[in-house]
Amino acid sequence: MTGLTRQEWALVVIAIALVWITETVNTAVEALADQVTTAHRRRIGQAKDCAALAVLLAAAAAGLLAAFIFLPHWLRPWLD
């Protein structure tokens, strides 16, 4: 169907799962921090920023992985 190998599919699934997991942890950190206090606190802000950065990095890594996996398959008709 897509021409992907089992290993490529496994990497795609792992990348998607990593983004979902980091997003879930980010949501938990934000909910917990908001439960502690809604007032601005520098350390709580740093914790939220770190959790958000983890999501950003996971999404960027997933995007790069997708490019490495899918681009050769998509470009194959023009390169052959």
Backbone as a printed PyTorch tensor [residue, N CA C, xyz], in Angstrom:
tensor([[[  0.8160,  -1.1880,   0.0000],
         [  0.0000,   0.0000,   0.0000],
         [  0.8620,   1.2550,   0.0000]],

        [[  1.6960,   1.4330,   1.0080],
         [  2.5340,   2.6370,   1.0730],
         [  3.9590,   2.3660,   0.6420]],

        [[  4.3460,   1.1130,   0.5990],
         [  5.7140,   0.7800,   0.2470],
         [  6.6710,   0.8700,   1.4180]],

        [[  6.1600,   1.0990,   2.6270],
         [  7.0280,   1.1790,   3.7980],
         [  7.3450,  -0.2160,   4.3210]],

        [[  8.5400,  -0.3720,   4.8360],
         [  8.9190,  -1.6360,   5.4630],
         [  8.3250,  -1.6940,   6.8710]],

        [[  8.3730,  -2.8520,   7.4620],
         [  7.8920,  -2.9930,   8.8500],
         [  8.7000,  -2.1140,   9.7980]],

        [[  9.9920,  -2.0260,   9.5560],
         [ 10.8420,  -1.2030,  10.4160],
         [ 10.4720,   0.2730,  10.2920]],

        [[ 10.1850,   0.7050,   9.0720],
         [  9.7880,   2.0990,   8.8720],
         [  8.4560,   2.3870,   9.5570]],

        [[  7.5010,   1.4630,   9.4260],
         [  6.2250,   1.6330,  10.1110],
         [  6.4250,   1.6810,  11.6200]],

        [[  7.2850,   0.8320,  12.1390],
         [  7.5430,   0.8190,  13.5780],
         [  8.1030,   2.1650,  14.0360]],

        [[  9.0310,   2.7290,  13.2710],
         [  9.5920,   4.0340,  13.6180],
         [  8.5370,   5.1360,  13.5740]],

        [[  7.6570,   5.0830,  12.5900],
         [  6.5860,   6.0800,  12.4990],
         [  5.6650,   5.9760,  13.7080]],

        [[  5.2830,   4.7600,  14.0620],
         [  4.4000,   4.5610,  15.2140],
         [  5.0760,   5.0240,  16.5010]],

        [[  6.3470,   4.7170,  16.6640],
         [  7.0820,   5.1470,  17.8540],
         [  7.1610,   6.6710,  17.9150]],

        [[  7.4000,   7.3070,  16.7850],
         [  7.4790,   8.7750,  16.7500],
         [  6.1430,   9.4040,  17.1350]],

        [[  5.0540,   8.8580,  16.6080],
         [  3.7260,   9.3720,  16.9540],
         [  3.4560,   9.1740,  18.4390]],

        [[  3.7780,   7.9970,  18.9420],
         [  3.5670,   7.7160,  20.3610],
         [  4.3880,   8.6580,  21.2380]],

        [[  5.6100,   8.9530,  20.8340],
         [  6.4540,   9.8600,  21.6090],
         [  5.8320,  11.2490,  21.7020]],

        [[  5.2620,  11.7270,  20.6100],
         [  4.6090,  13.0420,  20.6310],
         [  3.3940,  12.9920,  21.5530]],

        [[  2.5870,  11.9520,  21.4560],
         [  1.4050,  11.8360,  22.3220],
         [  1.8040,  11.7540,  23.7940]],

        [[  2.8460,  10.9940,  24.0880],
         [  3.2930,  10.8510,  25.4760],
         [  3.7900,  12.1840,  26.0320]],

        [[  4.6090,  12.8810,  25.2590],
         [  5.1190,  14.1630,  25.7630],
         [  3.9920,  15.1840,  25.9090]],

        [[  3.0180,  15.1390,  25.0200],
         [  1.8720,  16.0480,  25.1400],
         [  1.0610,  15.7330,  26.3970]],

        [[  0.9100,  14.4560,  26.6980],
         [  0.1900,  14.0540,  27.9050],
         [  0.9270,  14.5060,  29.1620]],

        [[  2.2350,  14.3300,  29.1800],
         [  3.0310,  14.7870,  30.3230],
         [  2.9550,  16.3070,  30.4440]],

        [[  3.0170,  17.0190,  29.3290],
         [  2.9060,  18.4700,  29.3420],
         [  1.5630,  18.9000,  29.9410]],

        [[  0.4940,  18.2390,  29.5400],
         [ -0.8310,  18.5530,  30.0720],
         [ -0.8890,  18.2950,  31.5710]],

        [[ -0.2880,  17.1980,  32.0110],
         [ -0.2710,  16.8810,  33.4360],
         [  0.5210,  17.9170,  34.2290]],

        [[  1.6650,  18.3270,  33.7140],
         [  2.4850,  19.3400,  34.3970],
         [  1.7120,  20.6470,  34.5010]],

        [[  1.0720,  21.0540,  33.4210],
         [  0.3210,  22.3100,  33.4480],
         [ -0.8560,  22.2280,  34.3970]],

        [[ -1.5910,  21.1240,  34.3950],
         [ -2.7330,  20.9720,  35.2940],
         [ -2.2810,  20.9820,  36.7550]],

        [[ -1.2010,  20.2750,  37.0420],
         [ -0.6870,  20.2430,  38.4080],
         [ -0.2040,  21.6200,  38.8460]],

        [[  0.5080,  22.3070,  37.9750],
         [  1.0090,  23.6420,  38.3080],
         [ -0.1400,  24.6120,  38.5450]],

        [[ -1.1800,  24.5310,  37.7210],
         [ -2.3340,  25.4180,  37.9040],
         [ -3.1070,  25.0810,  39.1740]],

        [[ -3.0570,  23.8230,  39.5830],
         [ -3.7240,  23.4280,  40.8280],
         [ -2.9740,  23.9790,  42.0400]],

        [[ -1.6560,  24.0430,  41.9490],
         [ -0.8390,  24.5590,  43.0520],
         [ -1.1060,  26.0460,  43.2430]],

        [[ -1.0290,  26.8120,  42.1590],
         [ -1.2970,  28.2500,  42.2260],
         [ -1.5330,  28.7820,  40.8150]],

        [[ -2.4220,  29.7610,  40.7400],
         [ -2.6340,  30.4220,  39.4520],
         [ -1.8110,  31.7050,  39.3680]],

        [[ -1.2050,  32.0760,  40.4980],
         [ -0.3240,  33.2440,  40.4960],
         [  0.9490,  32.9110,  39.7170]],

        [[  1.5330,  33.9390,  39.1100],
         [  2.7510,  33.7050,  38.3380],
         [  3.9180,  33.4320,  39.2860]],

        [[  4.5430,  32.2960,  39.0940],
         [  5.7490,  31.9460,  39.8400],
         [  6.7960,  31.5260,  38.8260]],

        [[  7.9970,  32.0590,  38.9990],
         [  9.0700,  31.8180,  38.0390],
         [  9.3680,  30.3330,  37.8680]],

        [[  9.4930,  29.5970,  38.9510],
         [  9.8580,  28.1700,  38.8750],
         [  8.7410,  27.3400,  38.2320]],

        [[  7.4920,  27.6800,  38.5160],
         [  6.3820,  26.9720,  37.8830],
         [  6.3680,  27.2830,  36.3880]],

        [[  6.6320,  28.5290,  36.0500],
         [  6.7290,  28.9010,  34.6390],
         [  7.8320,  28.1470,  33.9270]],

        [[  8.9630,  27.9570,  34.6060],
         [ 10.0700,  27.1960,  34.0100],
         [  9.6780,  25.7350,  33.8000]],

        [[  8.9660,  25.1570,  34.7750],
         [  8.5250,  23.7630,  34.6370],
         [  7.5740,  23.6180,  33.4480]],

        [[  6.6430,  24.5610,  33.3140],
         [  5.7180,  24.5210,  32.1820],
         [  6.4690,  24.6950,  30.8550]],

        [[  7.4240,  25.5970,  30.8400],
         [  8.2040,  25.8210,  29.6170],
         [  9.0050,  24.5860,  29.2300]],

        [[  9.5790,  23.9090,  30.2140],
         [ 10.3460,  22.6890,  29.9320],
         [  9.4490,  21.5960,  29.3690]],

        [[  8.2520,  21.4460,  29.9270],
         [  7.3210,  20.4400,  29.4310],
         [  6.8920,  20.7830,  28.0030]],

        [[  6.6400,  22.0620,  27.7390],
         [  6.2630,  22.4740,  26.3830],
         [  7.4190,  22.2670,  25.4060]],

        [[  8.6320,  22.5220,  25.8540],
         [  9.7990,  22.3010,  25.0020],
         [  9.9470,  20.8170,  24.6500]],

        [[  9.6540,  19.9480,  25.6040],
         [  9.7200,  18.5110,  25.3250],
         [  8.7600,  18.1330,  24.2030]],

        [[  7.5640,  18.7230,  24.2110],
         [  6.5970,  18.4580,  23.1450],
         [  7.1310,  18.9820,  21.8100]],

        [[  7.6700,  20.1880,  21.8310],
         [  8.2120,  20.7790,  20.6030],
         [  9.3360,  19.9240,  20.0260]],

        [[ 10.2510,  19.4780,  20.8760],
         [ 11.3680,  18.6520,  20.4150],
         [ 10.8840,  17.2940,  19.8890]],

        [[  9.9140,  16.7030,  20.5690],
         [  9.3650,  15.4290,  20.1020],
         [  8.6900,  15.5970,  18.7410]],

        [[  7.9420,  16.6860,  18.5830],
         [  7.2720,  16.9380,  17.3030],
         [  8.2940,  17.2070,  16.1960]],

        [[  9.3380,  17.9550,  16.5050],
         [ 10.3750,  18.2290,  15.5070],
         [ 11.0930,  16.9380,  15.1060]],

        [[ 11.4060,  16.1090,  16.0950],
         [ 12.0650,  14.8310,  15.7970],
         [ 11.1490,  13.9430,  14.9530]],

        [[  9.8650,  13.9300,  15.2760],
         [  8.9150,  13.1310,  14.4980],
         [  8.8210,  13.6570,  13.0650]],

        [[  8.8560,  14.9660,  12.9140],
         [  8.8200,  15.5530,  11.5750],
         [ 10.0420,  15.1950,  10.7560]],

        [[ 11.2040,  15.2720,  11.3750],
         [ 12.4330,  14.8860,  10.6710],
         [ 12.4260,  13.4090,  10.3020]],

        [[ 11.9950,  12.5950,  11.2300],
         [ 11.9160,  11.1620,  10.9600],
         [ 10.9560,  10.8900,   9.7960]],

        [[  9.8210,  11.5670,   9.8130],
         [  8.8540,  11.3950,   8.7240],
         [  9.4630,  11.8090,   7.3920]],

        [[ 10.2140,  12.8960,   7.3920],
         [ 10.8580,  13.3400,   6.1530],
         [ 11.8500,  12.2930,   5.6540]],

        [[ 12.6690,  11.7580,   6.5550],
         [ 13.6530,  10.7460,   6.1600],
         [ 12.9860,   9.4700,   5.6440]],

        [[ 11.8420,   9.1310,   6.2160],
         [ 11.1760,   7.8890,   5.8170],
         [ 10.3350,   8.0850,   4.5630]],

        [[  9.5080,   9.1360,   4.5470],
         [  8.5310,   9.2660,   3.4690],
         [  9.0830,   9.9080,   2.1970]],

        [[  9.9690,  10.8730,   2.3180],
         [ 10.4510,  11.5610,   1.1140],
         [ 11.0460,  10.6280,   0.0680]],

        [[ 11.9060,   9.6830,   0.4420],
         [ 12.4290,   8.7750,  -0.5910],
         [ 11.3290,   7.9890,  -1.3020]],

        [[ 10.2830,   7.6090,  -0.5680],
         [  9.1810,   6.8630,  -1.1860],
         [  8.3730,   7.7660,  -2.1130]],

        [[  8.1520,   9.0040,  -1.7070],
         [  7.3730,   9.9410,  -2.5170],
         [  8.1500,  10.4100,  -3.7450]],

        [[  9.4620,  10.5340,  -3.6100],
         [ 10.2740,  11.0380,  -4.7150],
         [ 10.7300,   9.9410,  -5.6860]],

        [[ 10.5550,   8.6900,  -5.2970],
         [ 11.0240,   7.5650,  -6.1130],
         [ 10.5290,   7.6320,  -7.5540]],

        [[  9.2510,   7.9590,  -7.8210],
         [  8.8100,   8.0030,  -9.2300],
         [  9.5920,   9.0060, -10.0830]],

        [[ 10.0490,  10.0930,  -9.4870],
         [ 10.7850,  11.0930, -10.2500],
         [ 12.2710,  10.7970, -10.3250]],

        [[ 12.7620,   9.9870,  -9.4060],
         [ 14.1970,   9.6930,  -9.3740],
         [ 14.5530,   8.4390, -10.1730]],

        [[ 13.5830,   7.5980, -10.4290],
         [ 13.8570,   6.3530, -11.1780],
         [ 13.9520,   6.5840, -12.6570]]])
